[in-house]
Amino acid sequence: MTGPGSWDGRGTAGLAPAAPRPWPPATLPAKRSKVELIKENSNFLRFPLREELETEAPNINESAVQLIKFHGSYQQADRDVRSGKAYQFMLRTKQPAGIVTNQLYKVMDDLADEFGSGTLRLTTRQTFQLHGVLKHNLKTVMSTIIKNMGSTLGACGDVNRNVLAPAAPFKNRKDYLYAVEAADKLAALLAPQAGSYYDLWVDGEKVMSAEPPDVTQARNDNSHGTNFEGSPEPIYGTQFLPRKFKIAVTVPSDNSVDILTNDIGVVTIVNEADELQGYNIYVGGGMGRTHRIETSFPRLAEPLGYVSKDDLLHAVKAIVATQRDYGRRDDRRQARMKYLVHDWGIDKFRSVVESYYGKQFETFQTLPPWKFESYLGWHEQGDGKLFFGVHVDNGRIKGDAKKTLREIIESYQLSVRLTPNQNLILCDIRPSWKSRITKTLAQVGLLAPRHIDSLNLTSMACPALPLCPLAIAEAERGIPSILKRIRAMFDKVGLKEADSMVVRVTGCPNGCARPYMAELGLVGDGANSYQIWLGGTANQTRLAQTFMEKVKIQDFERVLEPLFYLWKARRTSEESFGDFTMRMVLLIQMPGIVAE
């Protein structure tokens, strides 16, 4: 049944698809989540956010809280403050491939000091997070970012998030350049179009560069029923997507982007002459889950197929339309695309996507093994200049390190790239500057990787307490001492510096730091309590498995030390901790472990 105000299965009222499809979505479900109704009645993300921003209250109401996410902000409260709610806002930027101009970096650094908490945070999706912004300063901060060629649009909310690509600024590697170009175009294709972002934050002024013609053409193409004809949001409609959506682009073998954890993974394929041929596409990855809900789980993406170089935008749009129309609208826990792929199976999912795409996918191309690349330390760019990957503990830039980074970036007019591992790359460095920059960074503890504990180099943690409302345990504030304790355990059992592993810690099961891919993942499941996940790989290609639950932080040595003894005593030559635990330890009942 369709008509004014009714549900037509396409996520908006009274707008029929332009072309029939063989699997029409169900009509109005018996129950839709509260967020669905908020989106539908928001006038494309405007109401009641605009009205709430104009009140004197330090916070906004629940409907506005849901809408401001699409604009790139979360309302938070400092949970360390016990007397009342200390409301503030977190802003997240959006820049494909983590590319940050010299101007934008300086602006973000200034905003952190003037309107934020005095720190910048680098995220696992190559963006900045600015914490501590008060409501009455939101418009000033947002408009400043926009007018300096930055953006927060779509950094949160039920839309495509920041598109990842390898952060290495290689100028002589066409495959890397193709990956960045694809990330840029996919981000532009799937950005919200209705204009509320510019209406609210810069009074309707559209401060943006022209998009490539092929992006405009792909967005407007409705030959296979992917669009809402005549809508300000041709792809998203009034309901937008059922949940958040994540895309990463990379080149064969480079898994610096955790490719298999994304809703869509794209791999550039070039020929022997470095000419772009097409793209492999993965679908169905995702990390989020809920404790004690067996129907929620982390999942790796799987191959969907291959498309030619001219078809990527249309293929990705078809995948997004499939998730939009068939993803769960009644239960947000089940609304990510990974559950749709899991429930249908890859063959049915491919068939439905092909009905929107208008073509069949070609055979997935053979790829070499994946390798994790951190790009820390000094590297050649390929144009006579260098880049330096700076390790930033848990992505938090603060204090003297923040001041020194700003001085270097400003003095040498450097551009910056953010990595998916919470680090930062200084680009376009002349060889003659290398020694001075190295020395200056070292003076504030920003050392070359050979001087940093190997456990720290690959670890990650989410912000968690005190600001994230979902956190139930420490992560960013807790991981420094956790890594020191692990190193002490290594020393006690006789493991060497080279015997490292990937450690990731999150304060809740949503998995923002991707703990389910770690060799040792710690997932908050109570106050000072964690689930322990074991068995991931250093190249991020295998899911870890739950080993123990409700392990108090003071009991880590009792639980982990026997595992490290076993690893040292029973591993095969060069066997990693993740491979060892997947092979052996998960088969052993914990009470029966004997340290040898």
N, C-alpha and C positions, 0 to 999 in steps of 0.2 A: 504494500500500500504506500503510495506516495502522494504528496500534495503539500500545500503550504505548511511549513513547520513539521513535516513528518520526516521520518528516517528513510532514506532511499538506499541504504547500504554503501554509500560512497562517502560518508562522513560529513554531509551537509544537508540542509533542508531544501527539497524541491529541485535539486539539480541532477538531472539524469545523465548517465554516461553517454559520450558521443558515439560509441561503438559497442555493440553487444560482445559479451565474452562467454566462453563455454562454462565457466564456473561462477555464476553470479553470487555475490556475498549474501549472507542471510539478511532478512529484514530486521527491523528494530529488535535488538536482544531484550530479553525480559528485564535485564538490569544493566545499567551502564554506570561506570564509576562517577563519583562526584566531579572529578577533574574534567571528564568529558563534557559535562553540562556547563562547567565554568568556561571552557574553551569555546563551546558552541555559542554561548551568549555574550561573548566578550567584544563583539564588533572587531574581530581580527586583532585581539590582544590589547585592546584599549580600555575597555570598561570592566571593572571599576578601578583599574590601576591608576589612570589619570586623576580620578577624583581622590583616591587615597593618598597620592603623592602630594596633594595640595593641603592636606590637613596638618594641624600642629602636632599630632601624636608622633612619637618616635618610631612607630611601627605602622604596618599596613595590615588590612584584614586578610582572611584566608584565601579569598578569591584572588586578590591582588598578589598575594604570595605566589600562587601558582602561575600567574601571568608574567610576573617580573622575571621568572626564570628564562622565558623565551628572549628577554631583552639582555640576558647575561648576568643576572644577579640572584643571589639567595639572601633571604632575610635570616639572620642568625642572632643568637644571644650568648653572651659570655657566661658559660656555665661555671666559671670560677667565682663569679659574683653571686653571693648568696642573698643579698637584699634586693629583691625585685628583679625584673627582667632588664638586662643591659642590652637593649636592641642595637644592632648594627647590621651592615650589609657587606657581603662579599661580592666583588665584581670579578668576572672571568673574561679575559680577552679571547679573541678568535683570530688566529692567523695561520692559514694553511702552511704545512711543512715547517712551522715554527719560525718563519722568517720575520725578523724584527728590524726595522730601519734604525739608523742611528738616532734620528729625531724621536721616533716612538719610544725607544728605550729610555731616553732622557726624560721624556714626558712621564712615563710610568714611574720612574725613579722619583721624580718630583712629587707626583700625586701620592705616592706611598708615604712620603714625609709630611706633606701638607694636609692630607685628608684621610690617610689610612693609619695603619698601626706602626709605620716606620719600617716595614719589611715588605719585600716582594717574594712571592712564592712561585716556583716553576712547577707546572703540573705534569702528570704522566701523559698528557695529550698536547704537549708542546705549546702551552699557553701560560700567561701570567694569571695569578690570582692576587687581588688586592683586598686585604682584610681591614675591617675596622671603619668602613665608611658610614657616616651617619646619614640618616634619611634626608635631612635638609641640604646635604652636599651632593646627593646623588646626581642631580642634573648637571651641576658644574663638572663633576668628574667624568660623567658619560660624554658630555658635549666636548670636553677637552680631548678625550681619546678619539672621538669621531673626527674632529677637526684636524687632528694630527695623523690622519690616514690609518687609524686603528679601528677596531670594531669589537663589540661584545655581542652582536646580534646572533642569536642562535647558539650561544656558547653553553646554554642550559635549555631545559624544556624538551617537549616532545617533537623534536626536529633533528635533522642531521647536525652532529656536533663538529668540532674542529677536525679537519681532514689531515691525517698524519702522512708524512713522507720522510725519508731519511734526511737528517739535518746536515749531513756533510756537504759543504759548499764546493763540491768538485766542479771546476769550470771546463774540464776537458773530458768529462764522462757524459756522453749524450744520454745514456740510459737514466742517469740521475736527474738530468735536466728534464727529460720526458716525465719522470715521476712527479717532479715539482709542478710541472705544467698541468698534469692530470689532476693533481690535488687542488690546484687553483680553480680549475674549471668545474670540478665536482662541487667544490664549496660554493661557487657562484650559482651553479644550477639549482642547488637545493637550499639556498638562502631564502628565508621568508620574504615575500614580495609586497605585502599589503600596505607597507609604509608606516605602520604604527611606531616603529622604532625611531624614525626620524621625526615624526609628529611629536612624540613625547620628549625627546632629548635635545633636539636642535630646531624645534619649532617649524618642522616641515622642510627644512633645508636638506637636500640630499647631497651630502658630502661624500662622493664616491666616484671611482673611475669607471669608464665605460667597459662593459664586459665583452669578451670575444663574440663575434657573430655566431659561431657554432653553438655557443651556450644558449643564446637567445633563441636560435632556431630549435634546439632540442627541447627547451622548456615549452615553447609554443606549439610544438608538434602534438596533435591529438589524433593522429591517424589510427591509433589502436586503443583509444578510450582511456588514456592515462590522465587526462586533464578534466577539471571543472570548467567548462566553457563559460566565459564571461565573469569568472570569479577573480577578485583581487589576488587570491592565492590559487593559481592554476594547478599546482601539484598537491598542496596541503588541504585546501578547502577550509571550512570553519572548524573542523575537529583536529586538524593537524595529524600527526602520527599517533598510534596508540601509546608509544613510549619513545624514549631517546634512541638515537640511531648513530652508529659509529662506523667510519670508513677509514681505511689506511691504504696507502699506495706505496709500493717499494719496487726494487729491482731484484732479479734472481739472486739468491743466496744471502741478501742483506736483511736480517730480521731485527733491525734496530727498532722496528715499529710494533713488535708483537703482533704480527699480521693475523695470526689465527684466532685472536681474541676479539676481532671486530665483526660487526654485522656483515660488512662487505670488505673483503681484502682484494686489492687490485695489484697485479704484478706486470710491469712493463716487459714486453718481449721485443728484442731488437735482432736484426740479422748480423752477419759477420762484418758488414760495412757500417754498423752502428745506426742503421736506419730503423725507425720505429715500424714494427709490423702489426702489433696488436697487444691484447691484454688477457692474461689469465684472470679469472674471477673466482674467489672463494665466497661462501655465504654461511651465515648461521653461527658465528662465534659470539661469545659474551660471557662476562665474569659474574654478574650479580646473582645472588641467591638469598634465601632466608633460612635462618637456623630452624631446624626441626620441621621444615616443610620439604618433604621428599620430592615434590613435583617442581621444586625450584633447584637449579643446579648450574654450575659453570659448564660451558660447552665450547669445543673447538670448531672453527669454521671448516667446511669441507669444499672440495672443488665443485663448481657449478659448470664451468665451461670456458671457452675462449671466444673472444670477439675481435674483429678487425680494428685497426686504429681509428677508423671513422665512426665506429658504432658504440664506443664506450659510454658516452653520455646517455644514449637511448637505452642501452642495456641496464645501466644503473638506475635510471628513472623507472624502468619497468619493474625492477626489484623493489624499489621504494613504493611504487603503486600497489604491488602485491601485498606488502606488509601493511600498508595503509588500509586496504580494503578487507584483508582477511585476518589481521592481527587482532588479538582479544581486546575488546573495548569494555568488557565488564569487570575484568580482574587485572589490575595493573601488575601484579606479581607474575602474571602469565602473558604479558603483552609484548615482550621483546621478540624480535624476529627469530631468535634461536629456537623458541618453543614452537613456532609455526613450522620451521624446517624439521624439527624433531618429530612433531606430530604427523606431518604429511609424509616425511621421507623426501630425499633429495630429488627423486624422479618426478613425483607429483609437483613439488615446488618448481622445478625447472619447467614443467609443462605449463603451469599457470603463468610464470614469468614470460614465457615465450608468447603467450596470447597477448600480452601487453607490448612486448618487444617487436612482434611481427616477424620474427625470424627464429630459426633454431640455433642454439649455441653450437659452436664447433668444438672439437675434442680438446680438452685441457692439455696444454703443452707440457712436456717433461721439464722438470726443474731440478737444478743441483741441490744438494743439502743446504739447509738454512744455517746461518751463523749469526750469533749476536754480535753487533758492532756498537761499541760505546763512543768511538771517536774522541776519546779523551787524549790529552797531550798534543804534541806538535805533529802536523801533517802538511803536506804540500797540496795546494788547491788546484794546481795544474795550469796556472797562469803566471807563474813566477812568484806568487805570494803564498803565505802560509795561513793556516788556521790553527787555533789552540782550543781544545776541548777542556773546559774548566769543570772539575768535579765540585758539585755543590751539595753538601750533606742534606738529604731529604728535600732538596729544592728550595730551601729557605735562605734568601739573600738578606743579610742583616749586618748591622754594626760596621766595623772597619772594612770588612770584605765588601759590603755594599758601597761604601764610599769610594774604595779603591777601584772597584769595577767601573763605577761611574766616571772616575777621573781618567781611566785608561780609554774607555769607549769615547769619551768626549775629546780627549787630547789627540788621539790618533784617528779620530773620525771613523771608527770601526762600525760595521754592521754586525748584527747578532743573530744567531739561530738557537732556538730552544730545542732540547732533545726529548724524546718520549721517556727517558730515564731520569728526568728531573735535573738535567745538567744544562750547561750553557756553552755555546761555541762562539769565540771571538774570531771574526772573519777579516779577510783582506789585510793581513799583516805583512809588512815588508820584512824581508830577512834581517835587515839591519836593526830592526826593533826587537828582535826575538829575545836577546839577553836582558834588555831593560825591562821588558814586560814580564819575563819569567821571574826576575828578581823582585819586582814590585808586587806581583801576586803572592809570591812566597812569603813576603813580609807580613801578610795578613792571613796566612794559613791556607791560601789557595795554591796547592802544591801540584807538581807533575805527578802522574799516576804512580810512578815507581816509588814515590815517597808516601803513599797512602795505603793503609791496610786493604788487602784485596777483598775482604768481606764488605768493607764500606763501598768499594767501587761499583759493585753490582746490586747493592741493597736499595730498597725503596720503602717508603712509608707514606700513608695518607695523612692529612692534617689532624683528623680525629678531634680529641678534646683539646681545648675547651669550647671550640666554636661549632663544630659539626653537630647538629641535633640528632643525628643517627648513631653517633659514636657511643659505644658502651665500654670501651677500653682505650688506653693510650696507644698511640702509634708513633707519630712524629716525635713527640716528647720522650717516648720510651725507648725508641730504637737505638740511640747512642749507647746506653748502658747495656742493652741486650747484646749488641755486637761485641762490646768489650767482654762480656761474660762468655760469649761463644768463643772468642779468641783465647780467653783464659782456659776454657775447657780443652780447646785444641792443644794448647801448650801442655796441659796436664797429661793428656793421653799420648802425646808424642807426635801429633800431626804437625806438618810444616806449613810455612807461609804460603807455599804454592797449593796446598790442600784447601782450596777455598770452595765457596758454594754461593748460590743465589738465595738471599734471605729477603723476604718481603713481609711487611707487617701492616695490617689494617685494623681499625678500631671497630669495625662491624663487618657483616658478611657481604656487603655490596661489592667489595673487591676493587675499589678504585686504584689501588696500587698493584693490582693483578697478582694477589698472593697464590692463586690456584695454579699458577704456572711456575712457582718457585720450587727450588730443591728443598727449602724449608720455609713454609708459609705459616705465619701466626695470625689468626683471625679472631678478633675480640668476640667473646661469647658471654661476658659478664664483667663485673668490676674486678680489675686486675686478673682476668682469666681469659684464656685463649684456647681455641681449637688449634691443633697442630696438624698441618698438611705436609706430606712428604712425597717426593718422587718426580717432581718436575725436572726439566733439563736446562742446562746452561744456554741452549740456543732457543728456548721458549717454544718447544714443539710438542710437549706432552703435558696433560693435566696431572697435577698432583692428586693424591688420595688422602682422605681423612685418616689420621693415625690415632689421635686421642682428642677428647673433648674435656672442657672445664679444667684445664691445667693452670693452676695459679702461678703467677709470675715468679714467686719465690721458690717454686718447685722445678724450675727449668733445668737446673743441674741434675736433679734426680732422674728426670726423664731423658734429657738429651745426652748426658755424658756416656751412659751405656751404649747409645747408638753410635757415638763417635768412636768408642773403643772397638765396637764390632766392625765399623767401616775400616779402621786402620788394620784390624787383624784379619779380616776375611774378604776384603775386596780383591778383585782381579787387578792386573797391572793397569794403572792409570784410570781405574774405574771411578767415576764421579760419585759424589754423595747421592745425587738424585737417582742415578742408574743403580747404585747399590741398594738403596732403600726400596726401590721399585722391585728389584730382583729378590730381596731377602727379607727385609725387616718387617714389611707389611704382613708377612706370613707367620710372624712370631708373636705370641701373646706376651704382652708387656711383663706380667709377673714372672715369666720364665726366662727373661733376659739375664744373662750372666756376663759381666764385664770380664773380658779375657786379656 
